[in-house]
């Protein structure tokens, strides 16, 4: 059996992307903010340096989402989700 090529994985440091003040800054090209199975799913970054963040409605500390990008999308359901948690 031949060995297969594994894709590189981002190191999971266990550190939350949300800072102590509750701010999450996303940036890059093709930024996506959408709802998947009741969680908000955020994708950002450039090229192969992309990250995917998935937040449940509780326990995330998110108070503000800052987006620095020229293209991408945010769905209306994601805006409703963010409003519903008070962000």
N, C-alpha and C positions, 0 to 999 in steps of 0.2 A: 504494500500500500504506500503510495507516494505521499509525502507531506504536502499539505496545502498552505498557501500563503495566507497569513492572518493579517487583517487590517489593524493599523495602530489604534490603540484605545487611549482616550484622555485619562490622565492620572486622576483618580478620585481622591482628593485630599480630605474629603469629609467637611470641608469648609463651605458654608453657605455663600452663594453669590450675592445674597442680600446683605448690605452692611448693617451696622448696629442701629442706624437711624431708620431702617426700613426701606432704603432706596436700592433699587435694582437698575443699573444702567446697561442698556443693550446697544450694540453698534455693529456696523458692517454692511454687507450687501445682501439683499433678499431676506431681510428680517421678517420673521413670521410670529404673530401672536394669535393663537386660536384656542378653541376649547376641544379637548379630546376626552371623552368618558368622564365629564364633570370636572376635569382638571384643566388649568390653563397651561398650555404648552408653548414655550418660547424658544425660537431658534435664532441665533445671531452669529456673527463672525465673518471671516473672509477666507475664501478658498478652502483649504483643508483644515484650517484652524477654526472650525465651527463648534458651537456648543448647543446642547439642547437642555432646557430647564423645564421641569414639570412640577407644578405647585398644586397642592390640594387646597380646598377652601379654608382649612384651619391649620394652624401651627406653622405658618410660613413667615410671619412678621412683615410682610410687604405692605408698605404705606404709599410708595410712590414708584412709578415706572418711568424712566427717562429713556427715550429712544433717539439715538444719533445715527441717522441713516437717510439715504436719498431714495431708496426703493424698498419695497416689501409690502406687507399688509397686516392689518389688524381687523379681525372679524367683529361684527356687531355683538355677537354673543360673548366675545372676550371682553369688549368694553362694558357690557352689562355685568359680567362676572367681576371685573375690577371695581366697578361702581358699587356692586353688592357687598364687597368686603371693605369698602370705605377708602380705597386707594385713589 
